[in-house]
Amino acid sequence: MTFLLALEPPFKPGLTLSMARSSISFTLISAPDGQTEEDLLDSWITDILTKSPEILAQIRLQEGGLIEIYVLGTGIEEWRHVLDSIEKIGISFSVLNLASGSSVAISDIDLTGNQGHRLTIHTGRLDWSTDFYSTEMVDFQGDPRDVRSNDDLVSIIRFMSVLAEATGKRAILVPETMFPEETSPYLAVVPATTR
């Protein structure tokens, strides 16, 4: 079974969260007084994940390898939207020039050739890195051993939501694979509008 969480106006209209083997769904109409929509989303996701503990167990107990977030079917334009979103939203990140070992600005990343850069996103306890292997997919790798709690999963879902909204495409969380399009995801986030 697939789990769908549909968030309707005023918060992220149409955002859908899919999780394996669950069948609960909620719709958010408006945030109660005194609570921000982001707080409400966090508490909902935490509540849902509490009811679906197998997601956390699957990630924690996978045999070797990393976990990866992919957005498939992208190009340079989607990568630029991702980089712009990371800067605008204020996500903590660092960019390393792999040849010199020095830190550089996000604007120094060349998306048209041999990248030579590593972008690392810091979300709570987790770090997500990409070496810009391909413009045809947005890809970030993380360590499943760092996913210890529902709070960690909330931070993953929030980052996946940024990627999905920036690209207008589905973001998936999968075990490390050379074939993400053929791998059953742990989680998927689908944006309100697709490009």
N, C-alpha and C positions, 0 to 999 in steps of 0.2 A: 504494500500500500504506500501511497505518497501522501505526505502531510503538506497542506497548503495554508499559509498564513497570509491573508489578504488584508492589507492596510489601506483604508479608504480615506478620503478627505477628512480633516485637513492635513493628515500626516502621510507623506509619500504615497500619493494616490496610486493604487494598482500594484504596489510592490508585493511580490509573492515570494514566500520562503518555502522551499520543499525539503522535506527530510524523509529519509527511508523509514518504512515500517511504522507509520503513525497515522492517525486519522482524525486529529482534532483540528478545528479551524476557528478563528476569531476574526471579527471585523471591528475596527476602531472607527467610531463616529467622531468623537472629539475627546480631548484630554480633560479630565476633571479639574476644577479650580484648584490652583496651588500646585499643580503637577505639570511639568513640561512634557511635550510630546516625546522627547528623547528619553526621559525618565520612564514614561509609560511603555515605550517600546522595549527598553531594557528589562523592565519588570515582566512584561508579557513573554519576551523571549526566554527569560530565566524560568518563568513558570512552565512554559512549554517544554523546555529542555529537562526540567525536573520530571515531567511526565514522560519523557523519552530518554531515559538514562543510557540506552544502548548506543546512542550517537557518540557520547563521550567515551564509552567503553570501547567502541570500534576504533576510534582514533587512537586512544591510549594503547590499545593492545595490538595494533597492526604490526606485522612482522617486518621489522627493518624499514629502511627508507625514510623519506621525508613525506610531508603532506604538501599538496600544491593547490594553489588557486589559479584557475584558468578562465579566461574569456576567449573563446574561439572565434575565428572569422573576423579578426581585426586588421587594421592597417596603421600606417603612421598617424593618421588623423585621430584614431581612437587612443593611441598611446599619448598623443599630445593632450587630449582631453583628460586622460588619467593623471598626467603630470600636473596639469593646471589645477585639477580638483584637489590633488594632494597639497599643493601650495595654498590654495584658497581656503580649504577647510581647516588647515592648521594641523594636519597629521604630523607627528614627529617622524623625521626621516633623516637619512644621511646619504651622500653620494660620494663614491670613491672612484678615483681614476686608477684603474687596475695597473697601468704601466708605471705610473710614478708613485702610487701608494698614497697620494695626497687627496684631501677632501676638496670637492668642487661644488659649484652651485648646480641646482637642478637644471638651470637654463643651459649649462655646458654639455648636457647629454645630446649626442648626435644620434638621431633616430634613422638616419639615411644610410649609414655605412657600418663599418666594423666598430661597434659601440665602444668597447674598452672601458665601460663604466659598470659599477654595481650600485644599484639603488636598494637601500634597506629601509623598510617601514617599521616603525616601533609602535605596536599596539598593546598596551598593557605589558604583560610578561612576555609577549611573543614578538619575534622579529621575522619579517617576511622580506626575502631578497630576490632580486632579479638581475641577471646579467644581460638582459635584452637579447635573448637567443634568437628571437624571430619577431618581425613586425606583424606576422600573420596570427599571432596570439599574444595576449597579455598573460604573463605567467609570473607567479611568485611562489617561492619555496619556504617552508617553515619546518620546525622540528616538532613531531607529534608528542614528544616527551614533555614539551612546555605546555601542552593542553591538559590542565589538571582540574579545571573546575568549570561550572556553567559560566562564570564571569569571563573565562578565556574564550568560550564559545560565543558569548555575546560580542566580544571584541572582534572575533573572526567574522561574524555575521555583519557587523557594522562596516568592517573594511570591505567585505564582499559587496555590500550595498553601495559603497562609494564607487567601486569598479563597475558594477552593473549600471549605475546611473550615469557615470562618465562616458561609458561606451555605448549605452543603449542596448546592451546585449546581456545574456544570461552569464552569470559568474558561478563556477562550480568549485567545490572543495573535494579533492580526490586524493587517494594514496598516490605516492610517486609512481609515474607511469610515462612511457614513451607514446602512449595512445590515449590521451585524455578523452577524445571523442567516443572511445569504445569502453570507457571505464565507468562503472556505476558510482555516482557521486555520493559522498556523505551528506552534503548539503548543496542546494542550488538557490541562488537569488535571482529573480527575474525582475527587470525594471518595469516601470509603468508604461513606457513607450519604447519600442525597439526601433533601431535604425536599420 
